[in-house]
């Protein structure tokens, strides 16, 4: 089979649908997983405390961002 | 709307939790109701789906256990990527919006407008900042 016909077959092949695992994984690559886990564990539903820490720059997401 | 069923997402979430050495609560009811709400909010408009997912799942985040917040943030990003867009927003900004949703301080129309202003086709660079005019002479 020539290179051209191989390339044509590849073009015509259906694009494989990502699995749900791969789908979520792509999203996880856009967030700071470790800091979000830490924040969830630390604040729970206490939004007042979380907002106060965001205001003062002490939130785990901000602390990680400020690291050299 | 999103191509996956609730059970597929729950299994994927459990697998990610194992990889991250944390826990996921497999709350099928929360997943089904979150997906239904997101579908209703987006009214079949694909570009509204990331915002709709975030708005619907932010109040349900704790229903999925310690990985809940990672899931909700990642879900919105993943759906944007599946549509060929990236969300130009930080985790801190998303956290503030999540808190505003939890407190009832933002409605879907406002969140949708904010997401729409941050959607970028994949590969597009952020517009350069304008240099402030030098007025010192």
N, CA and C atoms of all chains as a GROMACS GRO file, in nm:
protein
  615
    1UNK      N    1   0.085  -0.119   0.000
    1UNK     CA    2   0.000   0.000   0.000
    1UNK      C    3   0.089   0.125   0.000
    2UNK      N    4   0.057   0.220  -0.086
    2UNK     CA    5   0.141   0.339  -0.094
    2UNK      C    6   0.119   0.430   0.028
    3UNK      N    7   0.214   0.522   0.044
    3UNK     CA    8   0.201   0.615   0.158
    3UNK      C    9   0.074   0.699   0.145
    4UNK      N   10   0.042   0.733   0.016
    4UNK     CA   11  -0.076   0.818  -0.006
    4UNK      C   12  -0.204   0.745   0.036
    5UNK      N   13  -0.212   0.616  -0.003
    5UNK     CA   14  -0.336   0.544   0.031
    5UNK      C   15  -0.344   0.519   0.181
    6UNK      N   16  -0.230   0.500   0.246
    6UNK     CA   17  -0.231   0.485   0.393
    6UNK      C   18  -0.281   0.615   0.456
    7UNK      N   19  -0.229   0.727   0.407
    7UNK     CA   20  -0.270   0.856   0.462
    7UNK      C   21  -0.419   0.878   0.440
    8UNK      N   22  -0.470   0.838   0.321
    8UNK     CA   23  -0.612   0.856   0.292
    8UNK      C   24  -0.696   0.771   0.388
    9UNK      N   25  -0.650   0.647   0.411
    9UNK     CA   26  -0.725   0.559   0.502
    9UNK      C   27  -0.729   0.620   0.643
   10UNK      N   28  -0.616   0.677   0.684
   10UNK     CA   29  -0.612   0.738   0.817
   10UNK      C   30  -0.708   0.856   0.825
   11UNK      N   31  -0.714   0.935   0.716
   11UNK     CA   32  -0.804   1.050   0.713
   11UNK      C   33  -0.950   1.006   0.723
   12UNK      N   34  -0.978   0.892   0.662
   12UNK     CA   35  -1.118   0.846   0.658
   12UNK      C   36  -1.158   0.771   0.785
   13UNK      N   37  -1.059   0.727   0.862
   13UNK     CA   38  -1.090   0.648   0.981
   13UNK      C   39  -1.164   0.734   1.083
   14UNK      N   40  -1.264   0.678   1.150
   14UNK     CA   41  -1.334   0.757   1.251
   14UNK      C   42  -1.240   0.793   1.366
   15UNK      N   43  -1.256   0.914   1.417
   15UNK     CA   44  -1.173   0.958   1.530
   15UNK      C   45  -1.222   0.886   1.655
   16UNK      N   46  -1.128   0.823   1.725
   16UNK     CA   47  -1.167   0.747   1.844
   16UNK      C   48  -1.219   0.843   1.951
   17UNK      N   49  -1.331   0.809   2.008
   17UNK     CA   50  -1.389   0.891   2.115
   17UNK      C   51  -1.308   0.868   2.242
   18UNK      N   52  -1.271   0.974   2.312
   18UNK     CA   53  -1.197   0.951   2.437
   18UNK      C   54  -1.286   0.882   2.540
   19UNK      N   55  -1.225   0.810   2.627
   19UNK     CA   56  -1.302   0.751   2.737
   19UNK      C   57  -1.335   0.861   2.838
   20UNK      N   58  -1.426   0.831   2.928
   20UNK     CA   59  -1.460   0.929   3.032
   20UNK      C   60  -1.337   0.961   3.117
   21UNK      N   61  -1.252   0.860   3.137
   21UNK     CA   62  -1.129   0.881   3.214
   21UNK      C   63  -1.039   0.982   3.142
   22UNK      N   64  -1.022   0.962   3.012
   22UNK     CA   65  -0.936   1.054   2.934
   22UNK      C   66  -0.998   1.195   2.929
   23UNK      N   67  -1.129   1.199   2.914
   23UNK     CA   68  -1.201   1.327   2.909
   23UNK      C   69  -1.173   1.408   3.037
   24UNK      N   70  -1.191   1.344   3.152
   24UNK     CA   71  -1.167   1.414   3.278
   24UNK      C   72  -1.020   1.447   3.298
   25UNK      N   73  -0.936   1.356   3.251
   25UNK     CA   74  -0.791   1.377   3.266
   25UNK      C   75  -0.746   1.505   3.195
   26UNK      N   76  -0.802   1.530   3.078
   26UNK     CA   77  -0.767   1.652   3.004
   26UNK      C   78  -0.804   1.775   3.086
   27UNK      N   79  -0.920   1.769   3.151
   27UNK     CA   80  -0.961   1.881   3.235
   27UNK      C   81  -0.871   1.897   3.356
   28UNK      N   82  -0.830   1.783   3.412
   28UNK     CA   83  -0.744   1.788   3.532
   28UNK      C   84  -0.608   1.848   3.502
   29UNK      N   85  -0.566   1.837   3.377
   29UNK     CA   86  -0.437   1.895   3.340
   29UNK      C   87  -0.441   2.048   3.342
   30UNK      N   88  -0.562   2.104   3.349
   30UNK     CA   89  -0.578   2.250   3.348
   30UNK      C   90  -0.591   2.309   3.489
   31UNK      N   91  -0.593   2.223   3.590
   31UNK     CA   92  -0.611   2.274   3.726
   31UNK      C   93  -0.497   2.225   3.816
   32UNK      N   94  -0.485   2.292   3.929
   32UNK     CA   95  -0.384   2.253   4.027
   32UNK      C   96  -0.449   2.150   4.121
   33UNK      N   97  -0.439   2.024   4.082
   33UNK     CA   98  -0.510   1.917   4.153
   33UNK      C   99  -0.472   1.912   4.300
   34UNK      N  100  -0.344   1.918   4.326
   34UNK     CA  101  -0.296   1.904   4.464
   34UNK      C  102  -0.351   2.016   4.554
   35UNK      N  103  -0.344   2.139   4.504
   35UNK     CA  104  -0.391   2.252   4.584
   35UNK      C  105  -0.543   2.248   4.602
   36UNK      N  106  -0.615   2.202   4.500
   36UNK     CA  107  -0.760   2.194   4.512
   36UNK      C  108  -0.801   2.087   4.613
   37UNK      N  109  -0.729   1.975   4.613
   37UNK     CA  110  -0.757   1.871   4.712
   37UNK      C  111  -0.732   1.924   4.853
   38UNK      N  112  -0.622   1.996   4.865
   38UNK     CA  113  -0.586   2.051   4.996
   38UNK      C  114  -0.691   2.153   5.041
   39UNK      N  115  -0.735   2.237   4.950
   39UNK     CA  116  -0.835   2.340   4.984
   39UNK      C  117  -0.967   2.274   5.025
   40UNK      N  118  -1.007   2.172   4.949
   40UNK     CA  119  -1.133   2.103   4.982
   40UNK      C  120  -1.128   2.042   5.120
   41UNK      N  121  -1.014   1.983   5.152
   41UNK     CA  122  -0.997   1.918   5.282
   41UNK      C  123  -0.994   2.023   5.394
   42UNK      N  124  -0.930   2.135   5.365
   42UNK     CA  125  -0.907   2.237   5.467
   42UNK      C  126  -1.034   2.318   5.498
   43UNK      N  127  -1.108   2.356   5.394
   43UNK     CA  128  -1.220   2.448   5.417
   43UNK      C  129  -1.357   2.380   5.426
   44UNK      N  130  -1.372   2.267   5.358
   44UNK     CA  131  -1.504   2.206   5.356
   44UNK      C  132  -1.606   2.305   5.302
   45UNK      N  133  -1.713   2.328   5.378
   45UNK     CA  134  -1.816   2.424   5.334
   45UNK      C  135  -1.800   2.560   5.400
   46UNK      N  136  -1.687   2.582   5.466
   46UNK     CA  137  -1.668   2.710   5.536
   46UNK      C  138  -1.622   2.819   5.438
   47UNK      N  139  -1.718   2.877   5.370
   47UNK     CA  140  -1.684   2.976   5.266
   47UNK      C  141  -1.632   3.106   5.325
   48UNK      N  142  -1.675   3.138   5.448
   48UNK     CA  143  -1.625   3.262   5.511
   48UNK      C  144  -1.474   3.254   5.532
   49UNK      N  145  -1.430   3.139   5.586
   49UNK     CA  146  -1.286   3.122   5.612
   49UNK      C  147  -1.208   3.119   5.480
   50UNK      N  148  -1.266   3.054   5.381
   50UNK     CA  149  -1.197   3.045   5.253
   50UNK      C  150  -1.184   3.183   5.187
   51UNK      N  151  -1.291   3.261   5.192
   51UNK     CA  152  -1.284   3.396   5.134
   51UNK      C  153  -1.184   3.482   5.208
   52UNK      N  154  -1.180   3.469   5.342
   52UNK     CA  155  -1.085   3.548   5.421
   52UNK      C  156  -0.941   3.513   5.380
   53UNK      N  157  -0.914   3.384   5.359
   53UNK     CA  158  -0.780   3.344   5.318
   53UNK      C  159  -0.748   3.390   5.176
   54UNK      N  160  -0.851   3.391   5.089
   54UNK     CA  161  -0.828   3.443   4.953
   54UNK      C  162  -0.793   3.592   4.959
   55UNK      N  163  -0.863   3.665   5.046
   55UNK     CA  164  -0.837   3.809   5.060
   55UNK      C  165  -0.696   3.835   5.110
   56UNK      N  166  -0.649   3.748   5.200
   56UNK     CA  167  -0.516   3.774   5.259
   56UNK      C  168  -0.404   3.700   5.187
   57UNK      N  169  -0.438   3.629   5.080
   57UNK     CA  170  -0.334   3.561   5.001
   57UNK      C  171  -0.282   3.434   5.066
   58UNK      N  172  -0.358   3.378   5.160
   58UNK     CA  173  -0.310   3.258   5.230
   58UNK      C  174  -0.374   3.129   5.180
   59UNK      N  175  -0.455   3.142   5.079
   59UNK     CA  176  -0.525   3.024   5.026
   59UNK      C  177  -0.423   2.930   4.960
   60UNK      N  178  -0.440   2.797   4.974
   60UNK     CA  179  -0.344   2.703   4.915
   60UNK      C  180  -0.318   2.727   4.766
   61UNK      N  181  -0.417   2.770   4.692
   61UNK     CA  182  -0.397   2.795   4.549
   61UNK      C  183  -0.304   2.914   4.527
   62UNK      N  184  -0.317   3.015   4.613
   62UNK     CA  185  -0.233   3.134   4.599
   62UNK      C  186  -0.092   3.107   4.650
   63UNK      N  187  -0.081   3.030   4.756
   63UNK     CA  188   0.050   2.999   4.812
   63UNK      C  189   0.133   2.922   4.708
   64UNK      N  190   0.068   2.828   4.639
   64UNK     CA  191   0.140   2.751   4.537
   64UNK      C  192   0.180   2.840   4.421
   65UNK      N  193   0.089   2.931   4.382
   65UNK     CA  194   0.116   3.020   4.269
   65UNK      C  195   0.236   3.109   4.298
   66UNK      N  196   0.249   3.150   4.424
   66UNK     CA  197   0.356   3.243   4.459
   66UNK      C  198   0.492   3.176   4.475
   67UNK      N  199   0.494   3.042   4.472
   67UNK     CA  200   0.624   2.975   4.487
   67UNK      C  201   0.715   3.005   4.370
   68UNK      N  202   0.844   3.018   4.396
   68UNK     CA  203   0.936   3.044   4.285
   68UNK      C  204   0.944   2.924   4.191
   69UNK      N  205  -2.448   1.812   2.417
   69UNK     CA  206  -2.405   1.807   2.558
   69UNK      C  207  -2.306   1.694   2.577
   70UNK      N  208  -2.257   1.686   2.690
   70UNK     CA  209  -2.154   1.588   2.724
   70UNK      C  210  -2.191   1.447   2.676
   71UNK      N  211  -2.089   1.380   2.625
   71UNK     CA  212  -2.110   1.250   2.560
   71UNK      C  213  -2.120   1.133   2.657
   72UNK      N  214  -2.097   1.155   2.782
   72UNK     CA  215  -2.083   1.041   2.874
   72UNK      C  216  -2.204   1.026   2.966
   73UNK      N  217  -2.229   0.902   3.001
   73UNK     CA  218  -2.338   0.873   3.095
   73UNK      C  219  -2.288   0.891   3.238
   74UNK      N  220  -2.382   0.904   3.329
   74UNK     CA  221  -2.347   0.927   3.470
   74UNK      C  222  -2.257   0.815   3.523
   75UNK      N  223  -2.288   0.692   3.490
   75UNK     CA  224  -2.209   0.580   3.544
   75UNK      C  225  -2.066   0.580   3.490
   76UNK      N  226  -2.050   0.616   3.363
   76UNK     CA  227  -1.915   0.624   3.305
   76UNK      C  228  -1.832   0.730   3.378
   77UNK      N  229  -1.895   0.843   3.405
   77UNK     CA  230  -1.824   0.951   3.475
   77UNK      C  231  -1.789   0.911   3.618
   78UNK      N  232  -1.880   0.841   3.683
   78UNK     CA  233  -1.852   0.799   3.821
   78UNK      C  234  -1.737   0.699   3.827
   79UNK      N  235  -1.735   0.607   3.733
   79UNK     CA  236  -1.625   0.510   3.730
   79UNK      C  237  -1.492   0.579   3.700
   80UNK      N  238  -1.497   0.676   3.609
   80UNK     CA  239  -1.374   0.751   3.576
   80UNK      C  240  -1.327   0.830   3.697
   81UNK      N  241  -1.423   0.887   3.769
   81UNK     CA  242  -1.389   0.965   3.887
   81UNK      C  243  -1.324   0.876   3.993
   82UNK      N  244  -1.379   0.758   4.011
   82UNK     CA  245  -1.322   0.664   4.108
   82UNK      C  246  -1.179   0.626   4.068
   83UNK      N  247  -1.157   0.605   3.939
   83UNK     CA  248  -1.023   0.567   3.892
   83UNK      C  249  -0.924   0.682   3.915
   84UNK      N  250  -0.968   0.805   3.887
   84UNK     CA  251  -0.879   0.920   3.911
   84UNK      C  252  -0.850   0.935   4.061
   85UNK      N  253  -0.950   0.912   4.143
   85UNK     CA  254  -0.929   0.924   4.288
   85UNK      C  255  -0.822   0.825   4.334
   86UNK      N  256  -0.828   0.704   4.281
   86UNK     CA  257  -0.726   0.604   4.318
   86UNK      C  258  -0.587   0.652   4.275
   87UNK      N  259  -0.578   0.703   4.153
   87UNK     CA  260  -0.449   0.752   4.103
   87UNK      C  261  -0.396   0.865   4.190
   88UNK      N  262  -0.486   0.951   4.235
   88UNK     CA  263  -0.446   1.068   4.314
   88UNK      C  264  -0.436   1.036   4.464
   89UNK      N  265  -0.461   0.911   4.497
   89UNK     CA  266  -0.457   0.865   4.637
   89UNK      C  267  -0.551   0.946   4.726
   90UNK      N  268  -0.669   0.970   4.672
   90UNK     CA  269  -0.774   1.032   4.752
   90UNK      C  270  -0.900   0.949   4.734
   91UNK      N  271  -1.011   1.002   4.781
   91UNK     CA  272  -1.135   0.923   4.774
   91UNK      C  273  -1.242   0.995   4.693
   92UNK      N  274  -1.327   0.916   4.630
   92UNK     CA  275  -1.444   0.970   4.560
   92UNK      C  276  -1.567   0.901   4.615
   93UNK      N  277  -1.670   0.979   4.634
   93UNK     CA  278  -1.799   0.920   4.672
   93UNK      C  279  -1.880   0.905   4.544
   94UNK      N  280  -1.924   0.784   4.515
   94UNK     CA  281  -1.992   0.760   4.388
   94UNK      C  282  -2.142   0.785   4.405
   95UNK      N  283  -2.177   0.912   4.402
   95UNK     CA  284  -2.314   0.953   4.426
   95UNK      C  285  -2.387   0.965   4.292
   96UNK      N  286  -2.456   0.857   4.257
   96UNK     CA  287  -2.520   0.851   4.125
   96UNK      C  288  -2.632   0.955   4.114
   97UNK      N  289  -2.704   0.972   4.223
   97UNK     CA  290  -2.815   1.068   4.221
   97UNK      C  291  -2.765   1.211   4.194
   98UNK      N  292  -2.655   1.247   4.261
   98UNK     CA  293  -2.599   1.381   4.241
   98UNK      C  294  -2.547   1.397   4.097
   99UNK      N  295  -2.489   1.291   4.044
   99UNK     CA  296  -2.437   1.299   3.907
   99UNK      C  297  -2.553   1.315   3.808
  100UNK      N  298  -2.657   1.235   3.825
  100UNK     CA  299  -2.772   1.241   3.734
  100UNK      C  300  -2.840   1.378   3.741
  101UNK      N  301  -2.862   1.426   3.864
  101UNK     CA  302  -2.933   1.554   3.877
  101UNK      C  303  -2.847   1.670   3.828
  102UNK      N  304  -2.714   1.661   3.850
  102UNK     CA  305  -2.624   1.765   3.800
  102UNK      C  306  -2.624   1.770   3.648
  103UNK      N  307  -2.617   1.654   3.585
  103UNK     CA  308  -2.618   1.649   3.438
  103UNK      C  309  -2.751   1.702   3.383
  104UNK      N  310  -2.860   1.665   3.449
  104UNK     CA  311  -2.992   1.711   3.403
  104UNK      C  312  -3.002   1.863   3.415
  105UNK      N  313  -2.953   1.916   3.527
  105UNK     CA  314  -2.960   2.062   3.545
  105UNK      C  315  -2.872   2.133   3.442
  106UNK      N  316  -2.753   2.079   3.419
  106UNK     CA  317  -2.662   2.142   3.322
  106UNK      C  318  -2.724   2.140   3.181
  107UNK      N  319  -2.787   2.030   3.147
  107UNK     CA  320  -2.850   2.021   3.014
  107UNK      C  321  -2.961   2.126   3.002
  108UNK      N  322  -3.037   2.141   3.108
  108UNK     CA  323  -3.147   2.238   3.104
  108UNK      C  324  -3.093   2.381   3.095
  109UNK      N  325  -2.986   2.408   3.168
  109UNK     CA  326  -2.929   2.544   3.168
  109UNK      C  327  -2.870   2.582   3.033
  110UNK      N  328  -2.806   2.485   2.967
  110UNK     CA  329  -2.736   2.520   2.842
  110UNK      C  330  -2.831   2.526   2.722
  111UNK      N  331  -2.953   2.478   2.735
  111UNK     CA  332  -3.054   2.487   2.628
  111UNK      C  333  -2.998   2.441   2.493
  112UNK      N  334  -2.913   2.340   2.494
  112UNK     CA  335  -2.859   2.289   2.367
  112UNK      C  336  -2.756   2.379   2.301
  113UNK      N  337  -2.710   2.482   2.372
  113UNK     CA  338  -2.606   2.572   2.318
  113UNK      C  339  -2.470   2.520   2.364
  114UNK      N  340  -2.393   2.458   2.274
  114UNK     CA  341  -2.268   2.395   2.318
  114UNK      C  342  -2.174   2.488   2.394
  115UNK      N  343  -2.165   2.614   2.350
  115UNK     CA  344  -2.068   2.703   2.415
  115UNK      C  345  -2.111   2.744   2.556
  116UNK      N  346  -2.234   2.716   2.591
  116UNK     CA  347  -2.279   2.744   2.728
  116UNK      C  348  -2.259   2.624   2.820
  117UNK      N  349  -2.217   2.512   2.764
  117UNK     CA  350  -2.208   2.389   2.843
  117UNK      C  351  -2.104   2.395   2.956
  118UNK      N  352  -1.984   2.447   2.932
  118UNK     CA  353  -1.889   2.452   3.045
  118UNK      C  354  -1.944   2.533   3.163
  119UNK      N  355  -2.005   2.648   3.134
  119UNK     CA  356  -2.063   2.729   3.242
  119UNK      C  357  -2.179   2.655   3.309
  120UNK      N  358  -2.260   2.588   3.228
  120UNK     CA  359  -2.376   2.516   3.282
  120UNK      C  360  -2.330   2.402   3.374
  121UNK      N  361  -2.226   2.332   3.333
  121UNK     CA  362  -2.174   2.223   3.417
  121UNK      C  363  -2.119   2.278   3.548
  122UNK      N  364  -2.047   2.389   3.538
  122UNK     CA  365  -1.989   2.447   3.660
  122UNK      C  366  -2.100   2.495   3.753
  123UNK      N  367  -2.200   2.562   3.698
  123UNK     CA  368  -2.309   2.614   3.780
  123UNK      C  369  -2.389   2.501   3.845
  124UNK      N  370  -2.409   2.394   3.769
  124UNK     CA  371  -2.490   2.283   3.821
  124UNK      C  372  -2.414   2.200   3.924
  125UNK      N  373  -2.284   2.182   3.902
  125UNK     CA  374  -2.209   2.090   3.988
  125UNK      C  375  -2.142   2.159   4.107
  126UNK      N  376  -2.120   2.290   4.102
  126UNK     CA  377  -2.055   2.357   4.215
  126UNK      C  378  -2.129   2.330   4.348
  127UNK      N  379  -2.262   2.341   4.351
  127UNK     CA  380  -2.330   2.313   4.479
  127UNK      C  381  -2.330   2.165   4.516
  128UNK      N  382  -2.293   2.079   4.421
  128UNK     CA  383  -2.294   1.934   4.447
  128UNK      C  384  -2.153   1.880   4.473
  129UNK      N  385  -2.057   1.968   4.472
  129UNK     CA  386  -1.916   1.926   4.482
  129UNK      C  387  -1.891   1.832   4.600
  130UNK      N  388  -1.945   1.867   4.717
  130UNK     CA  389  -1.917   1.786   4.836
  130UNK      C  390  -1.985   1.649   4.830
  131UNK      N  391  -2.079   1.632   4.739
  131UNK     CA  392  -2.148   1.502   4.725
  131UNK      C  393  -2.055   1.396   4.666
  132UNK      N  394  -1.941   1.440   4.610
  132UNK     CA  395  -1.850   1.345   4.547
  132UNK      C  396  -1.726   1.318   4.631
  133UNK      N  397  -1.730   1.364   4.756
  133UNK     CA  398  -1.619   1.334   4.846
  133UNK      C  399  -1.500   1.427   4.825
  134UNK      N  400  -1.384   1.387   4.878
  134UNK     CA  401  -1.267   1.476   4.874
  134UNK      C  402  -1.225   1.520   4.734
  135UNK      N  403  -1.258   1.441   4.633
  135UNK     CA  404  -1.216   1.478   4.496
  135UNK      C  405  -1.319   1.571   4.429
  136UNK      N  406  -1.425   1.604   4.503
  136UNK     CA  407  -1.536   1.679   4.443
  136UNK      C  408  -1.497   1.808   4.374
  137UNK      N  409  -1.416   1.889   4.440
  137UNK     CA  410  -1.384   2.018   4.380
  137UNK      C  411  -1.295   2.001   4.257
  138UNK      N  412  -1.202   1.909   4.265
  138UNK     CA  413  -1.118   1.879   4.147
  138UNK      C  414  -1.208   1.836   4.031
  139UNK      N  415  -1.306   1.754   4.062
  139UNK     CA  416  -1.398   1.705   3.959
  139UNK      C  417  -1.474   1.820   3.895
  140UNK      N  418  -1.532   1.907   3.976
  140UNK     CA  419  -1.616   2.015   3.921
  140UNK      C  420  -1.534   2.109   3.833
  141UNK      N  421  -1.416   2.149   3.880
  141UNK     CA  422  -1.332   2.239   3.801
  141UNK      C  423  -1.287   2.169   3.671
  142UNK      N  424  -1.245   2.043   3.685
  142UNK     CA  425  -1.195   1.970   3.569
  142UNK      C  426  -1.304   1.944   3.467
  143UNK      N  427  -1.424   1.921   3.515
  143UNK     CA  428  -1.538   1.892   3.429
  143UNK      C  429  -1.563   2.011   3.334
  144UNK      N  430  -1.562   2.132   3.390
  144UNK     CA  431  -1.585   2.251   3.308
  144UNK      C  432  -1.473   2.266   3.205
  145UNK      N  433  -1.348   2.251   3.249
  145UNK     CA  434  -1.236   2.261   3.156
  145UNK      C  435  -1.244   2.153   3.048
  146UNK      N  436  -1.276   2.031   3.091
  146UNK     CA  437  -1.279   1.919   2.996
  146UNK      C  438  -1.385   1.940   2.888
  147UNK      N  439  -1.500   1.994   2.928
  147UNK     CA  440  -1.606   2.013   2.830
  147UNK      C  441  -1.568   2.123   2.731
  148UNK      N  442  -1.503   2.228   2.780
  148UNK     CA  443  -1.456   2.333   2.689
  148UNK      C  444  -1.356   2.274   2.590
  149UNK      N  445  -1.263   2.193   2.639
  149UNK     CA  446  -1.163   2.132   2.552
  149UNK      C  447  -1.229   2.040   2.449
  150UNK      N  448  -1.331   1.967   2.491
  150UNK     CA  449  -1.402   1.877   2.399
  150UNK      C  450  -1.469   1.955   2.286
  151UNK      N  451  -1.501   2.081   2.312
  151UNK     CA  452  -1.564   2.165   2.211
  151UNK      C  453  -1.462   2.242   2.127
  152UNK      N  454  -1.333   2.225   2.161
  152UNK     CA  455  -1.227   2.294   2.086
  152UNK      C  456  -1.188   2.427   2.145
  153UNK      N  457  -1.220   2.448   2.271
  153UNK     CA  458  -1.188   2.574   2.338
  153UNK      C  459  -1.111   2.548   2.467
  154UNK      N  460  -1.041   2.650   2.513
  154UNK     CA  461  -0.986   2.642   2.647
  154UNK      C  462  -1.045   2.756   2.729
  155UNK      N  463  -1.049   2.733   2.858
  155UNK     CA  464  -1.103   2.836   2.949
  155UNK      C  465  -0.985   2.915   3.006
  156UNK      N  466  -0.982   3.041   2.975
  156UNK     CA  467  -0.873   3.126   3.020
  156UNK      C  468  -0.909   3.182   3.158
  157UNK      N  469  -0.901   3.096   3.258
  157UNK     CA  470  -0.937   3.138   3.394
  157UNK      C  471  -0.855   3.058   3.495
  158UNK      N  472  -0.824   3.122   3.605
  158UNK     CA  473  -0.740   3.056   3.705
  158UNK      C  474  -0.826   2.978   3.805
  159UNK      N  475  -0.760   2.891   3.879
  159UNK     CA  476  -0.830   2.817   3.984
  159UNK      C  477  -0.883   2.912   4.092
  160UNK      N  478  -0.810   3.020   4.117
  160UNK     CA  479  -0.855   3.116   4.218
  160UNK      C  480  -0.985   3.183   4.172
  161UNK      N  481  -0.989   3.221   4.045
  161UNK     CA  482  -1.112   3.282   3.992
  161UNK      C  483  -1.229   3.184   3.999
  162UNK      N  484  -1.202   3.058   3.962
  162UNK     CA  485  -1.308   2.958   3.967
  162UNK      C  486  -1.354   2.935   4.112
  163UNK      N  487  -1.259   2.939   4.204
  163UNK     CA  488  -1.294   2.920   4.345
  163UNK      C  489  -1.387   3.032   4.392
  164UNK      N  490  -1.354   3.154   4.356
  164UNK     CA  491  -1.438   3.268   4.396
  164UNK      C  492  -1.579   3.253   4.337
  165UNK      N  493  -1.586   3.211   4.211
  165UNK     CA  494  -1.718   3.193   4.150
  165UNK      C  495  -1.792   3.075   4.214
  166UNK      N  496  -1.719   2.972   4.250
  166UNK     CA  497  -1.784   2.859   4.316
  166UNK      C  498  -1.847   2.904   4.448
  167UNK      N  499  -1.772   2.985   4.524
  167UNK     CA  500  -1.825   3.035   4.651
  167UNK      C  501  -1.947   3.125   4.627
  168UNK      N  502  -1.940   3.207   4.523
  168UNK     CA  503  -2.054   3.294   4.492
  168UNK      C  504  -2.177   3.212   4.456
  169UNK      N  505  -2.156   3.101   4.386
  169UNK     CA  506  -2.269   3.012   4.352
  169UNK      C  507  -2.326   2.951   4.480
  170UNK      N  508  -2.237   2.902   4.566
  170UNK     CA  509  -2.282   2.840   4.691
  170UNK      C  510  -2.362   2.938   4.777
  171UNK      N  511  -2.324   3.066   4.771
  171UNK     CA  512  -2.391   3.167   4.853
  171UNK      C  513  -2.510   3.229   4.783
  172UNK      N  514  -2.536   3.187   4.661
  172UNK     CA  515  -2.648   3.244   4.586
  172UNK      C  516  -2.624   3.386   4.543
  173UNK      N  517  -2.495   3.423   4.527
  173UNK     CA  518  -2.462   3.561   4.492
  173UNK      C  519  -2.445   3.583   4.342
  174UNK      N  520  -2.460   3.478   4.264
  174UNK     CA  521  -2.445   3.492   4.118
  174UNK      C  522  -2.548   3.401   4.053
  175UNK      N  523  -2.611   3.452   3.947
  175UNK     CA  524  -2.705   3.366   3.876
  175UNK      C  525  -2.638   3.310   3.750
  176UNK      N  526  -2.708   3.221   3.683
  176UNK     CA  527  -2.645   3.155   3.568
  176UNK      C  528  -2.615   3.254   3.456
  177UNK      N  529  -2.700   3.353   3.437
  177UNK     CA  530  -2.676   3.449   3.328
  177UNK      C  531  -2.542   3.520   3.346
  178UNK      N  532  -2.513   3.558   3.470
  178UNK     CA  533  -2.387   3.629   3.496
  178UNK      C  534  -2.267   3.534   3.478
  179UNK      N  535  -2.282   3.412   3.530
  179UNK     CA  536  -2.172   3.316   3.517
  179UNK      C  537  -2.147   3.283   3.370
  180UNK      N  538  -2.255   3.265   3.295
  180UNK     CA  539  -2.244   3.232   3.152
  180UNK      C  540  -2.169   3.344   3.078
  181UNK      N  541  -2.200   3.468   3.110
  181UNK     CA  542  -2.134   3.580   3.044
  181UNK      C  543  -1.985   3.582   3.078
  182UNK      N  544  -1.953   3.551   3.203
  182UNK     CA  545  -1.812   3.549   3.243
  182UNK      C  546  -1.737   3.436   3.171
  183UNK      N  547  -1.797   3.317   3.167
  183UNK     CA  548  -1.734   3.206   3.094
  183UNK      C  549  -1.718   3.242   2.947
  184UNK      N  550  -1.820   3.302   2.888
  184UNK     CA  551  -1.815   3.334   2.744
  184UNK      C  552  -1.698   3.428   2.715
  185UNK      N  553  -1.670   3.519   2.809
  185UNK     CA  554  -1.561   3.614   2.787
  185UNK      C  555  -1.424   3.548   2.804
  186UNK      N  556  -1.420   3.427   2.859
  186UNK     CA  557  -1.293   3.358   2.884
  186UNK      C  558  -1.273   3.234   2.794
  187UNK      N  559  -1.365   3.209   2.704
  187UNK     CA  560  -1.348   3.095   2.612
  187UNK      C  561  -1.254   3.135   2.498
  188UNK      N  562  -1.152   3.056   2.474
  188UNK     CA  563  -1.058   3.085   2.365
  188UNK      C  564  -1.047   2.962   2.276
  189UNK      N  565  -1.055   2.978   2.145
  189UNK     CA  566  -1.029   2.862   2.060
  189UNK      C  567  -0.892   2.806   2.092
  190UNK      N  568  -0.882   2.673   2.096
  190UNK     CA  569  -0.754   2.611   2.134
  190UNK      C  570  -0.644   2.658   2.038
  191UNK      N  571  -0.535   2.700   2.096
  191UNK     CA  572  -0.421   2.745   2.016
  191UNK      C  573  -0.415   2.896   2.003
  192UNK      N  574  -0.526   2.963   2.032
  192UNK     CA  575  -0.525   3.109   2.021
  192UNK      C  576  -0.453   3.169   2.139
  193UNK      N  577  -0.364   3.264   2.109
  193UNK     CA  578  -0.290   3.328   2.218
  193UNK      C  579  -0.373   3.440   2.277
  194UNK      N  580  -0.348   3.465   2.404
  194UNK     CA  581  -0.415   3.575   2.473
  194UNK      C  582  -0.371   3.706   2.407
  195UNK      N  583  -0.463   3.802   2.385
  195UNK     CA  584  -0.421   3.927   2.324
  195UNK      C  585  -0.317   3.997   2.410
  196UNK      N  586  -0.214   4.059   2.345
  196UNK     CA  587  -0.110   4.124   2.425
  196UNK      C  588  -0.163   4.242   2.503
  197UNK      N  589  -0.106   4.263   2.621
  197UNK     CA  590  -0.144   4.377   2.704
  197UNK      C  591  -0.092   4.504   2.636
  198UNK      N  592  -0.173   4.609   2.638
  198UNK     CA  593  -0.126   4.736   2.583
  198UNK      C  594  -0.029   4.801   2.682
  199UNK      N  595   0.078   4.852   2.629
  199UNK     CA  596   0.173   4.920   2.717
  199UNK      C  597   0.116   5.056   2.753
  200UNK      N  598   0.118   5.091   2.884
  200UNK     CA  599   0.063   5.222   2.920
  200UNK      C  600   0.144   5.335   2.856
  201UNK      N  601   0.071   5.440   2.818
  201UNK     CA  602   0.138   5.550   2.751
  201UNK      C  603   0.235   5.620   2.848
  202UNK      N  604   0.354   5.650   2.797
  202UNK     CA  605   0.453   5.719   2.880
  202UNK      C  606   0.420   5.867   2.884
  203UNK      N  607   0.384   5.917   3.001
  203UNK     CA  608   0.344   6.058   3.012
  203UNK      C  609   0.450   6.141   3.083
  204UNK      N  610   0.570   6.079   3.099
  204UNK     CA  611   0.671   6.152   3.176
  204UNK      C  612   0.751   6.247   3.087
  205UNK      N  613   0.724   6.242   2.961
  205UNK     CA  614   0.793   6.339   2.878
  205UNK      C  615   0.876   6.269   2.776
   0.00000   0.00000   0.00000
